[in-house]
Amino acid sequence: MAKEFSRTRRIGQQLQQELAMVIQRDMKDPRIGMVTVNDVDVSRDLSFAKVYVTFFDENPEQIQEKLAALTKASGYIRSLVAGRMKLRVMPELKFEYDSSLVEGMRMSTLVTEVVIKDQEKAKSSDRDEETA
């Protein structure tokens, strides 16, 4: 039976915090820009870590460029984070774009538009009833 807070999850959370600080403070690559580290999923043997990131830009071409820049700098980022964390094996980093935030905002906008349209229809039907 798995523990509620497994070691891999704790390492993932610490890795997320350290990655966010390293990317924000120590990365000087202008191609990367504003990056948010949303989550880190560490494999059970701690050899790999999927790093889910979002960017300020929503342009798919720019997202791919930024992911390529992060992937190219992953060795450097890994070495910086390894100096901050006390692990025997530092996981290999694989950066992936997390579109859940963008999708959530899009869904919220769609719901808001539908609510506004429903309110407009209700107002117009109320006016029609008053004139009849």
Residue pairs with C-beta under 8 A, 6 or more apart in sequence:
8 42
8 43
8 44
8 46
9 42
11 42
11 46
11 87
12 39
12 40
12 41
12 42
12 49
13 40
14 85
15 40
15 42
15 49
15 51
15 81
15 85
15 91
16 37
16 39
16 40
16 51
18 81
18 84
18 85
19 37
19 40
19 51
19 77
19 81
19 93
20 36
20 37
22 77
22 80
22 81
22 84
23 32
23 35
23 37
23 70
23 77
24 35
26 80
27 73
27 77
29 69
29 73
31 65
31 66
31 69
32 66
32 69
32 70
32 73
33 55
33 56
33 57
33 66
34 55
34 56
35 53
35 54
35 55
35 66
35 70
36 53
36 54
36 55
37 51
37 52
37 53
38 52
38 53
38 54
38 98
38 100
38 101
39 51
39 52
39 98
40 49
40 50
40 51
40 52
41 49
41 50
41 52
42 48
42 49
42 91
43 49
43 91
46 87
46 89
46 91
47 89
47 91
47 92
48 91
48 92
48 94
49 91
49 92
49 93
49 94
50 94
50 96
51 93
51 94
51 95
51 96
52 96
52 97
52 98
53 67
53 70
53 95
53 96
53 97
53 98
54 97
54 98
54 99
54 101
54 102
55 62
55 63
55 66
55 97
57 63
57 66
58 102
63 97
67 95
67 96
67 97
70 77
70 95
71 94
71 95
74 92
74 93
74 94
74 95
77 93
78 90
78 91
78 92
78 93
81 90
82 90
